Structure formats: C-alpha cells, structure tokens
Amino acid sequence: MGARHLVAKGSGPLLWPLQGLQTARGTLFGWVPVLLGLGIGGWFALPWEPGAGFYLAALAVLALAAALRLWGPELLHPVAVSVACLAAGPLACGLRLHLVAAPVLEASYWGPVQGRVIEIDRSQSDALRLTLDHVVLEDLPPERTPLRIRISVHGTEPQVLPGEVVLLSATLSAPAAPVEPGGFDFQRMAYFDGLGAAGYTRSPVVLWAEPEAGEQVINRLRSHLSRAIMVTLPGDAGAFASGAMTGDRSGISRDTVEALRDSNLSHLLAISGMNMAFLTGFVFLLIRTGVALIPPLALRINAKKAAAVVAFGVALFYLLLSGANVATERAFLMVSVMLGAVLLDRRALTLRSVALAGTVLLLWQPESLLEPGFQLSFAATTVLIAGFGVLDHGIARQKLPRWLLPVYMLVLSSVLAGLATAPFAAAHFNRFTDYGLVANLLTVPVMSVLMGAGAVAALLAPLGLATPALWVMELAARWILFVAHWIAGLDGSVAAVPTPGPWVLPLITLAGVWAMLWRGRLRLLAALPLLAGLALWAVVERPVLLIAEDGKLVGVMGPDGRALSRGRGGGFAAESWLENDGDLATQAEAARRPGIFGPKEARRFALAGIDAVVLSGEGAVAELARLCPAGGLIVLDGTAPLHATGPCRVIDHALLAQTGALAGQMRAGALWLIPTRNGRRAWTGQTPLRAPICVSNCGSGRQAGPAP
C-alpha cells in the first residue's frame, strides 16, 4: 500500500488538523492570497535587504513544496500549497524590486528641469502637481537622473497637457523618509512607483515642445474629457463628475476633498469597484436589452454573452482612462472574472473570484498589500460577497415585498461595507466618520445615476445630443456634494482615532478572513484575534517626544495633547503627528498648548526629569556653547561644531541625517530616542544606521534597549 493511503488512514491526534484541511478541500483557495500576503508582509518587515542566498532558499522551498504537492501524500497537499504561497510572496517581492529599480536623487538640487508631463493632480496642500518623465537635470548624467519626478507648482497654475515637454526651475530632493518610526513611508511608495525625486517650483512653467504623435494618448484623452466636462459643468460639481468619470481630480477644491473625506464619501472618487461596477453594469444591461429588442438579432446571438464582451471592452478602456490605480486594477480583475464566468455559464460573484483577483494583484504588484486602496477595496468586496451569500437564504425566507427589496439591499450593503472598511480607514486616515452610513445611503444610488448618465453622454456626444445626460450628471454631482458638506458640518461628524501598533490590522484581518473562509464551529475562533487586535489598539502608546528630520520641529506629549514647538513650518510632519495621535487640532492650535514655552529661537520644555531646548536662528550655535555645560537635551536646527562638548545630548543635522526623525519612548524609566531609519532597504539608501539613543536615567534603562 502506498504512502498516500497510509497517511490517509491515520487517525492520531497529530493528524487531526491535516484531516480537517482535507475535509475543507474545495473551499481553501481563498487562503492563497492570505498566505501570499503573509510572505509579502514578512519580506517588507525585514530590517535588511535580502541577498541572492535568501531568494535561492525561498526558491528551493517553493520547489520542494511543489514536489510535495505533485508526488506527496494527498493529506499533505494543503500544507504543500501553503508553504509554496509563503515562499512565493518574497520571491514576487524580489522580482518586483529588481524590475522597478531606478535612480534616486542623491543630493538636493535647485536649477532648471526639463521633462514630459505624464500626470496632473493636486498635492495635499491643494497645489497643482506635475509628474514628469524623460527628465533632464543640469550637470547630472543620465544614469544618475531619476526616471520620474513630481513637482508642486506654487505660483500661477500652468495650462499644460500630458505629453507636453515643459521647462522650469525647481527645488528637488529625494523622496522623504517617514516623519516617525512606523509612519507612512513615502520613500518606499516612491521607489516602487519609479519616483526618484519630489519638490516644488515658484517659477513659471514654460512649454518647451508639443506632444509627439502617439505619445501619452490615454492621458491626453483623459485631460480632454475632463476639461470638456468641467467646461460644460462649471464649479465643484463638474470637477467631481470629471473625477468620478475620468480619474482626473486636479479640478476639485481642497474644501470639497475634506468634506468628502469627513463624510466617508471619498471612495466615490477612488475609481474603485463601485464605479467600475456601475459603469460596466449599465453597459451590460444596455447591450443585453438592446439585443433583446431586435428579434432577428436576438435569435442569432446570445445577448448575455455579447453584453459581457462589450462590457469587458468598456471596463478595459475605463481602467486605462482612470490611470490604473490599485483599487481600479482590483475592480477590473473582479469584473474580468465575473464577465468570464458569464461567458462560461458559471456563477459570477464568489469568494473564489475575489481570491483570484487578489492573487494576481499580489504576484504582479506585491507592494500594493501595504496600500490603503488594496486593503479597503478587498475588505469591502469580500465582506459584501460573504455577507450576501449568508443572507441570501434569509432574504428568500422572509419573502420581502418587491418594492422593499432595493431599500433592504442598499442598507445592508452599506452596513456591511462600512463595517468591513472601518478598521482599515481608521488605521490609515485616523478618523471615524460617525454619520458615514447616512451619507452613503443618501448618495450611493445617486452615484449610479451619475455613472449611467456619464456613459450615455459619452455615447451621444459625437451626435451633439449629450446635453440632457450632462444635466443629469450635474444634478447628481450637486446632490452628492451637498450631502458631503452637510454631513461633514454636523457636530461630532468625525471622531479622531490614534494610529494602531503593527500587529493590530494583521490580527483584525486574520479574524475576518477566518470567519469568512472557515467552516463549522471553528469559525468562532475568529473572535480571539479580533479581540486581541482591538485590545492592542485600545492600549496603544504614542511617543512622548517627536523630533522632525530637519530639526526644526519638536512635539511633546502633554496633558492637553501634543504641544508643538512651531505654529508654522514643517506642516506635513505636524499634521501627521497630530493625526497619528488621534488629535483633530491644527498645528497652530497645538503650538499654543502648554508644555513648550519661550521665544521662537529657544523653545524650552521638560521631559523625563531633564530640561530640553530647541535652538534655531543665527545665534543658535552661540547658545549651544552656553547651554551645553548645563546638561540636558538640545535640539539644534543646524550642525554642532566639534568644539561644542559637554554633558548635554545634542540632536543636530549631522545626527538626524543618520537617524531620520526621532521618537522618544519611556523604557523602564529611561527616555530613549528611537530612529526612523531602523533598517537598510533598497529604498532607504546606504545611510549608516544608528541604534536607539538614551537621553536620561540611562542606568535604569540599559536593559530596555541597546546602548548607542
């Protein structure tokens, strides 16, 4: 008797988990993207850049797992596939890292910049932002020139189109590191986007050359359609309609963006699954109905499959037109699987289709796992499909009136999607919208009208008959924006949420996945990781001290929240710190809080039994020589001279260049400064790493972390 049968006949306790997996065969494919994600997440968490040996070992594990799956006992097949997925994740990351490798600006640059416009959008400060490729920088050889750069325009906004070559003077620097340990890593995101520098300009943007034939066709078409919509529908309504239809959000004001965010309606502009579903669903219904209305045609072709083919073409065009972000790619993969199922006479919406889309996207772009768009879109989609799958029988048993069914489905889908995305939205955006459910109930049906009217307008535009459809689009957009501003303006519409620790979202995700994919009573075990994640979130501790990478801004946690050393300057760091604290105060408000006092050249505070001062301005070095002999902590906006010695701990530009931003944490009564640059990866460069720095009570805290 073969080994396969011998293992299958085992009944010992050690084999029970394997036998449980065996009985679950047919429902385990949903775990493939989960295990891939675990491998990818582990690769990104590494503090060092893996070498060839790491990838050869992962490849060997993958090969052994494949051999076990092909020739091993059947009882071990799920284990083999699991191990293969865990190994495939890091391999996909390594391949992706190699494919996207590109030059990053090595030193700050100011001077002339030439490049081709490939994207136009707006920055967080509402400035027009240009992304350029084919970049030329003065006195910088091509092999050291970034492939892409992003420049915010802080002057007169230019009238440029994608494909045009422009010339300007700009200040550029390498993509910024996180503003605190564990914070949003723009450096990593820029690396995988091929973005080698970012900066700003206050000079005019000059057209250097017209677009060449065939260049940036899709981007130019997007800009053309966007401007056509905004000319016909002026104001924020037209800008919103343009953003929803084309993905071009450059015309939307910052006030509108904040209202959409605070009312939990930002997803309406994300060109995600809902937008794609509305558009392709409308086209599918239009084609199928049109074919059915022509009897000779309906007798010769399958209207359902013809509609699926046309809808797929529309979905592909919409993917390219919208810029193909992660949410849109996920939506396109889902729509493709759904339409493929229609063509093959299979069930269209299942958790297997979601798992397939997730697997393809993770293998293709593994870095998308860390992006909010990926997490939010997959959370909403999986919970909606799983939730409606469970509730289908309940709906049938209740025999709801036909007129009530759409209302029931709308409320239920909004509740399910809201519950699914709430922890991820709160973790990434540090806010919970208390009336988000009401806002979505009032706008989601209208959004479907807007998308349908947009499709009709596109069909009728060549005939000059698009005006009625555009009018409907305008009414829908105005209603959505009215609801957004109304909900955002209500008292208590937004509740601030602190950033969770690194284990919180993985535990909550594991709980959700386990509850949806497992069968039987064991799915109740999902409550354990859920409760653990929520408990860790509830007790999360924020740094008592934060020091910006340039040494210009300091934040100290006090009884009224974090007090900042400056009311202006370093706005991105200040905003990020306060949001991560779960604090809705502005930088100016935080600068007026007690805890930091004194003139702007010498801002003082006390922490962990030591006196500290933030020195800036022309006399900072002289003050350093006077204050250092008294001991304490000094944050210097500059570089300390070699002769400035004493018992004080000096944090200057030279040290911050090695550590990045610093976060102060109390460990066993000692104050330690934790560097942001706590790992050397491809996107962090070759900067020397520094260990945590002990500032006070170091004798009692030696065991809490390594000495500097």
C-alpha positions in Angstrom: 0.0 0.0 0.0 1.4 3.4 -1.0 2.4 6.2 1.4 -0.5 8.2 0.2 -3.0 5.7 1.5 -1.1 5.0 4.7 -1.2 8.7 5.7 -4.8 9.0 4.7 -5.7 6.1 7.1 -4.0 7.7 10.1 -6.3 8.7 12.9 -3.9 10.0 15.6 -4.4 13.4 17.2 -1.4 14.8 15.3 -3.2 14.1 12.0 -6.5 15.8 13.0 -5.5 19.2 11.7 -4.5 17.6 8.4 -7.7 15.7 8.2 -9.6 18.9 8.9 -7.9 20.5 6.0 -8.7 17.5 3.9 -12.4 17.8 4.6 -12.3 21.5 3.7 -11.0 20.8 0.2 -12.8 22.9 -2.3 -13.0 25.9 0.0 -9.3 26.5 0.6 -8.4 28.6 -2.4 -9.5 31.8 -0.5 -6.4 31.2 1.7 -4.0 31.5 -1.2 -3.8 35.4 -1.3 -3.8 35.4 2.5 -0.7 33.2 2.7 0.9 35.2 -0.2 0.2 38.3 1.8 1.9 36.8 4.9 5.0 36.1 2.9 5.0 39.6 1.3 4.4 41.3 4.7 7.2 39.4 6.2 9.6 40.5 3.4 8.7 44.1 3.8 9.2 43.8 7.6 12.8 42.7 7.2 15.3 45.3 8.5 17.9 44.3 5.9 17.8 43.9 2.1 17.8 40.1 1.2 20.5 38.9 -1.0 20.8 36.1 -3.5 21.1 33.4 -0.8 17.7 34.4 0.6 16.0 34.1 -2.7 17.7 30.8 -3.6 16.5 29.4 -0.3 12.9 30.7 -1.0 13.1 29.1 -4.5 14.3 25.8 -3.0 11.4 25.9 -0.5 9.0 26.6 -3.4 10.4 23.7 -5.4 10.1 21.3 -2.5 6.6 22.4 -1.8 5.7 21.9 -5.5 7.2 18.4 -5.4 5.3 17.5 -2.3 2.1 18.7 -3.9 2.7 16.7 -7.1 4.0 13.4 -5.6 3.4 13.5 -1.9 0.6 12.1 0.2 -2.8 13.7 -0.5 -3.3 14.6 3.1 -0.2 16.9 2.9 -1.3 18.7 -0.3 -2.9 21.7 1.6 0.3 22.1 3.6 2.4 22.0 0.5 0.3 24.7 -1.2 0.5 26.8 2.0 4.3 26.6 2.1 4.5 27.4 -1.6 2.4 30.5 -1.2 4.5 31.7 1.8 7.7 31.2 -0.3 6.2 32.8 -3.5 5.4 36.1 -1.7 9.1 37.1 -1.0 10.1 35.8 -4.5 7.5 38.1 -6.1 8.8 41.0 -4.0 12.4 40.4 -5.0 11.4 40.2 -8.7 9.3 43.4 -8.4 12.2 45.2 -6.6 14.5 44.3 -9.4 12.1 45.4 -12.2 11.3 48.8 -10.7 14.9 49.7 -9.6 15.7 53.2 -10.9 18.0 56.1 -9.9 17.0 58.2 -6.9 18.3 61.8 -6.5 21.4 61.6 -4.3 21.6 65.3 -3.1 19.3 68.3 -3.0 19.0 70.1 -6.4 18.0 73.5 -7.4 18.0 74.6 -11.0 16.5 74.0 -14.5 14.3 71.0 -15.0 13.1 69.6 -18.3 10.6 66.8 -18.6 7.5 65.4 -20.2 4.2 65.7 -18.4 2.6 62.3 -17.7 0.2 63.1 -14.9 -1.5 66.2 -13.5 -3.1 66.2 -10.0 -3.1 68.1 -6.7 -1.0 67.9 -3.6 -2.3 67.7 -0.1 -1.8 71.4 0.2 -4.1 71.9 -2.9 -1.2 72.9 -5.2 -1.2 71.8 -8.8 1.3 68.9 -9.1 3.0 67.7 -12.3 4.6 64.3 -12.7 7.4 64.3 -15.3 9.4 61.6 -17.1 12.2 62.0 -19.7 13.8 64.2 -17.0 16.9 66.3 -17.8 18.7 68.0 -14.8 21.6 70.4 -15.3 25.0 68.8 -14.8 23.5 65.5 -13.8 24.4 62.5 -16.0 21.5 60.4 -17.4 22.5 57.3 -15.4 22.0 59.3 -12.1 18.9 61.2 -13.2 15.6 60.0 -11.8 13.2 58.4 -14.3 10.3 60.3 -12.8 9.9 63.4 -10.6 6.9 65.1 -9.1 6.8 68.9 -8.7 4.2 71.1 -6.9 3.5 74.4 -8.6 3.3 77.2 -6.0 2.8 80.0 -8.5 0.5 80.7 -11.4 -1.1 77.4 -12.5 0.1 76.5 -16.0 -2.3 75.3 -18.7 -0.4 72.1 -19.6 -1.5 68.8 -21.1 0.0 65.3 -20.7 2.6 64.6 -23.4 3.9 68.2 -23.5 7.6 68.8 -22.6 8.0 71.7 -20.1 10.9 73.7 -18.8 11.0 75.2 -15.3 13.3 75.9 -12.3 12.6 73.8 -9.3 13.9 72.7 -5.9 14.2 68.9 -5.7 15.2 66.3 -3.1 15.0 62.6 -2.7 11.6 61.2 -1.5 11.2 61.9 2.2 11.5 59.2 4.9 8.7 58.7 7.4 8.1 61.5 9.9 8.2 59.0 12.7 9.1 55.3 13.2 6.4 53.2 11.6 4.7 56.1 9.9 3.6 56.4 6.3 6.7 55.6 4.2 6.6 57.8 1.1 10.2 56.7 0.4 9.1 53.2 -0.1 6.0 54.1 -2.1 8.0 56.4 -4.4 10.6 53.7 -5.0 8.0 51.2 -6.3 6.3 54.0 -8.4 9.6 54.8 -10.0 9.6 58.3 -8.5 13.2 59.4 -7.9 12.7 63.0 -6.6 10.0 65.4 -5.4 10.0 69.1 -5.0 8.3 72.4 -5.8 8.7 75.4 -8.1 7.7 79.1 -7.8 8.8 79.9 -11.3 6.7 79.9 -14.5 6.2 76.6 -16.3 7.2 77.1 -19.9 6.1 74.9 -22.8 9.2 73.5 -24.4 7.8 71.1 -27.0 4.4 69.9 -28.2 3.4 66.2 -27.7 4.8 63.9 -30.3 2.4 61.8 -32.3 1.2 58.8 -30.5 2.6 59.8 -27.1 0.5 59.8 -23.9 -2.6 59.2 -25.9 -4.7 57.9 -22.9 -3.5 60.7 -20.6 -4.2 63.3 -23.2 -7.7 61.8 -23.8 -8.3 61.9 -20.0 -7.4 65.6 -19.8 -9.5 66.3 -22.9 -12.6 64.6 -21.5 -12.1 66.1 -18.1 -11.8 69.6 -19.4 -14.9 69.1 -21.6 -16.9 68.0 -18.6 -15.7 70.9 -16.5 -16.4 73.5 -19.2 -20.0 72.2 -19.6 -20.5 71.7 -15.8 -18.6 74.5 -14.1 -17.6 74.6 -10.4 -17.1 71.7 -8.0 -20.0 69.7 -9.5 -18.2 69.5 -12.8 -14.8 68.8 -11.1 -16.4 66.0 -9.1 -18.2 64.5 -12.1 -14.9 64.6 -14.0 -13.0 62.9 -11.2 -15.6 60.1 -11.0 -15.7 59.5 -14.7 -12.0 60.0 -15.7 -10.0 59.9 -12.6 -8.7 63.4 -13.1 -9.2 65.1 -9.7 -7.0 68.1 -10.3 -10.0 70.5 -10.5 -11.5 69.5 -7.1 -11.0 72.1 -4.4 -9.4 71.2 -1.1 -12.6 72.1 0.8 -14.6 69.6 -1.3 -11.9 66.9 -0.8 -12.1 67.4 3.0 -15.9 67.3 3.0 -15.9 64.0 1.1 -13.3 62.6 3.5 -15.1 63.7 6.6 -18.4 62.3 5.4 -16.9 59.0 4.4 -17.6 59.6 0.7 -14.0 59.7 -0.6 -14.5 56.3 -2.1 -16.8 57.8 -4.7 -13.8 59.3 -6.3 -11.5 56.3 -5.9 -12.4 54.8 -9.3 -12.9 51.5 -7.4 -15.2 48.6 -7.6 -18.4 50.6 -7.2 -17.6 53.0 -10.1 -16.4 50.1 -12.3 -19.5 48.0 -11.4 -21.9 50.9 -12.1 -20.4 51.6 -15.5 -19.9 48.0 -16.7 -23.3 47.0 -15.2 -25.0 49.8 -17.1 -23.3 48.9 -20.4 -24.1 45.2 -19.8 -27.8 46.0 -19.3 -27.8 48.4 -22.2 -26.4 45.9 -24.7 -28.4 43.0 -23.5 -31.6 45.0 -23.6 -30.8 46.4 -27.0 -30.1 43.0 -28.5 -33.4 41.6 -27.0 -35.3 44.5 -28.6 -34.2 43.4 -32.1 -35.8 39.9 -32.6 -33.8 38.8 -35.7 -30.6 39.6 -33.8 -31.7 38.1 -30.5 -32.5 34.8 -32.3 -28.9 34.6 -33.7 -26.7 35.6 -30.9 -26.5 35.2 -27.1 -27.4 38.6 -25.8 -26.0 37.9 -22.4 -22.6 36.8 -23.7 -22.5 39.7 -26.3 -23.2 42.1 -23.5 -20.3 40.6 -21.4 -17.8 41.0 -24.3 -18.8 44.7 -24.8 -18.8 45.4 -21.1 -15.3 43.9 -20.8 -14.1 46.3 -23.5 -15.6 49.2 -21.7 -14.0 48.1 -18.4 -10.6 47.8 -20.0 -10.9 51.3 -21.5 -12.1 52.7 -18.2 -9.1 51.1 -16.5 -6.6 52.8 -18.8 -8.5 56.1 -18.8 -8.6 56.3 -15.0 -4.9 55.8 -14.5 -5.0 52.2 -13.3 -4.5 52.6 -9.6 -4.7 49.6 -7.2 -8.4 49.9 -6.5 -9.2 50.2 -10.2 -7.0 47.2 -11.1 -8.6 45.2 -8.4 -12.0 46.2 -9.7 -11.0 45.4 -13.3 -9.8 41.9 -12.3 -13.0 41.3 -10.4 -15.1 42.5 -13.4 -13.0 40.3 -15.8 -13.5 37.2 -13.6 -17.2 38.0 -13.4 -17.7 38.5 -17.1 -15.6 35.5 -17.8 -17.9 33.5 -15.6 -20.9 34.8 -17.7 -19.2 33.7 -20.9 -18.6 30.2 -19.4 -22.1 30.0 -17.9 -20.7 29.9 -14.3 -21.7 31.8 -11.2 -20.2 35.3 -11.5 -19.7 36.6 -7.9 -17.9 34.2 -5.4 -15.2 34.4 -2.9 -13.0 32.4 -5.3 -13.2 35.3 -7.8 -12.1 37.7 -5.1 -9.2 35.4 -4.2 -8.2 35.0 -7.8 -8.1 38.8 -8.2 -6.1 39.2 -5.0 -3.6 36.5 -6.0 -2.9 38.0 -9.4 -2.5 41.5 -8.0 -0.2 40.4 -5.2 2.0 38.5 -7.6 2.1 41.4 -10.0 2.4 44.3 -7.6 3.2 42.9 -4.1 3.8 46.3 -2.7 0.1 47.0 -3.1 -0.5 44.9 0.0 0.6 47.9 2.2 -1.6 50.4 0.4 -4.9 51.6 1.8 -6.6 51.2 -1.5 -5.9 47.5 -1.7 -6.9 46.8 1.9 -10.1 48.9 1.7 -11.3 47.5 -1.6 -10.7 43.9 -0.8 -12.2 44.2 2.7 -15.4 45.7 1.3 -15.7 43.2 -1.6 -15.0 40.1 0.4 -17.4 41.0 3.2 -20.2 42.0 0.7 -19.9 38.7 -1.2 -19.7 36.6 2.0 -22.4 38.6 3.8 -24.9 38.4 1.0 -24.1 34.7 0.5 -25.1 34.0 4.1 -28.1 36.3 4.0 -29.5 35.1 0.6 -31.4 32.3 2.3 -32.7 34.7 4.9 -34.0 37.1 2.3 -35.7 34.2 0.5 -37.4 33.0 3.7 -38.6 36.5 4.7 -40.2 37.0 1.3 -39.8 40.7 1.3 -42.1 42.8 -0.9 -40.6 43.6 -4.3 -40.7 47.3 -3.6 -38.8 46.9 -0.3 -36.0 44.7 -1.6 -33.9 47.5 -3.2 -34.0 49.5 0.0 -33.1 46.4 2.1 -30.2 45.6 -0.2 -28.9 49.2 -0.2 -29.0 49.5 3.6 -27.5 46.0 4.1 -24.7 46.6 1.6 -23.8 50.0 3.2 -23.7 48.4 6.6 -21.6 45.5 5.5 -19.1 47.6 3.5 -18.9 50.2 6.4 -18.2 47.5 9.0 -15.6 45.9 6.7 -13.6 49.0 5.9 -14.0 50.9 9.2 -10.9 49.5 10.9 -8.7 50.0 7.9 -9.9 53.5 7.2 -9.5 54.4 10.9 -6.0 53.0 11.0 -4.8 54.7 7.8 -6.7 58.0 8.0 -7.0 58.3 11.8 -10.7 59.2 11.8 -14.0 57.6 12.1 -17.0 59.2 10.4 -19.9 58.8 12.7 -22.6 59.6 10.0 -20.8 57.8 7.2 -23.6 55.3 6.9 -26.2 58.0 6.4 -24.1 59.8 3.8 -23.7 56.6 1.8 -27.3 55.7 1.9 -28.2 59.2 0.5 -25.5 59.2 -2.2 -24.7 55.7 -3.5 -28.0 55.3 -5.5 -27.4 58.8 -7.0 -23.8 57.8 -7.9 -25.1 55.0 -10.0 -27.3 57.6 -11.8 -24.2 59.8 -12.3 -22.2 57.0 -13.8 -25.0 55.9 -16.1 -25.6 59.4 -17.3 -21.9 59.7 -18.0 -21.9 56.6 -20.2 -25.0 57.9 -22.1 -23.3 61.3 -22.5 -20.2 59.6 -24.0 -22.4 57.7 -26.5 -24.4 60.8 -27.5 -21.5 63.3 -27.6 -20.5 62.6 -31.2 -24.1 63.3 -32.2 -24.2 66.6 -30.2 -27.0 65.2 -28.1 -25.2 64.9 -24.7 -26.7 67.9 -23.0 -29.6 66.2 -21.2 -27.3 63.5 -19.9 -24.8 66.1 -18.7 -27.6 67.9 -17.0 -28.5 64.7 -15.1 -24.8 64.3 -14.2 -24.7 67.8 -12.8 -27.8 67.3 -10.7 -26.3 64.0 -9.3 -23.0 65.6 -8.5 -24.5 68.6 -6.8 -26.6 66.4 -4.6 -23.6 64.3 -3.6 -21.6 67.4 -2.8 -24.5 68.9 -0.8 -24.7 65.7 1.3 -21.0 65.6 1.8 -20.8 69.2 3.1 -23.9 68.8 5.2 -22.7 65.6 6.9 -19.2 66.9 7.4 -20.5 70.1 9.0 -22.6 68.2 11.7 -21.3 68.4 15.2 -19.4 65.2 16.1 -19.3 64.1 12.4 -15.6 63.0 12.8 -14.0 61.1 15.7 -10.2 61.0 15.8 -8.5 57.6 16.1 -4.8 57.0 17.1 -2.6 55.0 14.8 -2.6 51.4 15.9 0.5 49.3 16.5 2.0 47.0 13.8 0.1 43.9 14.9 -3.4 45.4 15.1 -4.5 45.3 11.4 -3.0 41.8 10.8 -4.9 40.4 13.7 -8.2 42.0 12.7 -7.7 40.9 9.1 -7.0 37.3 10.3 -10.2 37.4 12.3 -12.3 38.5 9.3 -10.6 36.0 6.9 -11.1 33.1 9.3 -14.7 34.0 9.9 -15.5 34.1 6.2 -13.4 31.2 4.9 -13.6 28.6 7.6 -16.5 26.2 8.0 -18.2 24.8 11.1 -18.0 25.9 14.7 -14.2 26.5 14.5 -15.0 29.8 12.7 -16.0 31.1 16.2 -12.2 31.2 16.9 -12.1 34.4 14.8 -13.2 36.2 18.0 -9.8 35.6 19.5 -7.6 37.6 17.1 -10.3 40.2 16.8 -10.4 40.8 20.5 -6.6 40.8 20.7 -6.3 43.3 17.9 -8.9 45.7 19.4 -7.2 45.4 22.8 -3.8 46.2 21.4 -5.4 49.2 19.6 -7.0 50.4 22.8 -3.8 50.5 24.8 -1.5 51.8 22.0 1.1 54.3 23.4 2.2 57.3 21.3 5.8 58.7 21.6 6.2 61.2 24.4 8.6 63.2 22.1 8.9 63.6 18.4 11.8 65.4 16.6 11.5 66.1 12.8 14.2 65.0 10.5 15.3 68.6 9.8 15.5 69.5 13.5 13.1 72.4 13.0 10.0 71.0 14.7 9.5 69.2 18.0 6.4 67.7 19.5 6.0 66.9 23.2 3.0 64.9 24.6 1.3 66.8 27.4 -2.0 66.7 29.4 -3.8 68.5 26.6 -2.3 66.6 23.8 0.9 67.1 21.8 2.4 70.6 22.1 4.4 71.7 19.0 7.4 74.0 19.0 6.2 76.0 16.0 2.9 77.1 14.7 4.1 77.2 11.1 6.6 75.3 9.0 7.0 71.5 8.8 3.3 71.3 8.1 3.4 67.7 6.8 5.2 66.4 9.9 3.0 68.3 12.3 -0.2 67.2 10.6 1.0 63.6 10.5 2.0 63.6 14.2 -1.3 65.0 15.3 -3.3 62.7 13.1 -1.4 59.7 14.4 -2.1 60.8 18.0 -5.8 60.8 17.2 -5.9 64.6 17.5 -8.0 66.9 15.4 -6.2 70.1 16.4 -4.4 72.2 13.8 -0.7 72.9 14.0 -1.4 76.5 15.2 -3.6 75.2 18.0 -1.1 72.6 19.1 1.6 75.3 19.2 -0.4 77.2 21.8 -0.7 74.3 24.1 1.2 74.2 27.5 4.3 72.2 27.6 6.6 74.2 25.3 7.4 77.8 26.1 10.0 80.5 25.4 11.0 82.6 22.4 11.0 81.0 19.0 14.8 81.0 18.9 14.9 78.9 22.1 11.8 76.9 22.8 12.0 75.0 26.1 10.3 72.0 27.6 10.9 69.5 30.4 10.6 65.7 29.9 11.6 62.7 32.0 13.3 64.8 34.5 15.5 66.7 32.1 15.4 70.2 30.7 15.4 70.5 26.9 15.6 73.4 24.5 15.0 73.7 20.7 17.6 76.2 19.3 17.2 77.9 15.9 18.2 81.1 14.2 21.6 82.8 13.7 22.6 82.7 17.4 21.8 79.0 17.8 25.5 77.9 17.9 26.5 80.5 20.4 23.6 79.5 22.6 24.6 75.8 22.3 28.1 76.6 23.7 26.5 78.4 26.6 23.8 75.9 27.4 25.6 72.6 26.8 27.7 72.7 30.0 24.4 72.7 32.0 23.4 69.3 30.6 20.0 68.2 29.3 18.8 67.8 25.7 19.4 70.3 23.0 17.7 70.0 19.5 19.8 72.2 17.2 18.5 73.5 13.8 22.0 73.3 12.4 25.2 71.3 12.8 27.1 71.5 16.1 30.8 72.5 15.9 33.3 70.0 17.0 34.4 72.1 20.0 30.8 72.2 21.4 31.2 69.5 24.0 29.7 69.0 27.4 27.3 66.8 29.4 24.3 67.7 27.2 22.9 65.5 24.5 22.9 67.3 21.1 20.5 66.4 18.3 21.7 68.2 15.2 21.6 67.9 11.5 24.6 65.6 11.3 22.9 63.1 13.7 19.5 63.4 12.1 21.0 62.7 8.7 21.9 59.3 10.1 18.8 58.6 12.2 16.0 60.3 10.4 13.1 61.6 12.6 13.4 60.6 16.2 10.6 59.3 18.5 11.0 59.4 22.3 9.8 56.5 24.3 10.0 55.7 28.0 11.5 52.3 28.7 11.9 51.2 32.4 12.1 54.8 33.5 14.7 55.9 30.8 14.0 58.1 27.9 15.2 56.6 24.6 15.1 58.2 21.2 14.2 55.7 18.5 15.5 56.4 15.0 13.2 56.2 12.0 15.9 54.7 9.9 15.9 51.3 11.7 16.6 49.2 8.6 18.6 49.3 5.4 16.4 48.5 2.4 16.7 49.4 -1.3 14.5 52.4 -0.9 16.3 53.8 2.2 19.8 54.2 0.6 23.1 53.4 2.3 22.9 55.9 5.2 24.7 54.5 8.3 22.1 53.2 10.9 22.1 54.4 14.5 21.0 52.4 17.5 18.4 54.0 19.9 19.9 56.9 21.9 19.4 57.0 25.7 18.8 60.6 27.0 18.0 60.3 30.7 18.1 57.7 33.5 20.2 55.5 31.3 21.4 53.4 34.1 17.9 52.1 34.9 17.1 51.6 31.3 20.1 49.8 30.0 18.2 46.5 29.6 15.4 48.2 27.7 17.4 48.6 24.5 20.9 48.7 23.1 23.2 51.5 24.1 24.2 54.0 21.4 
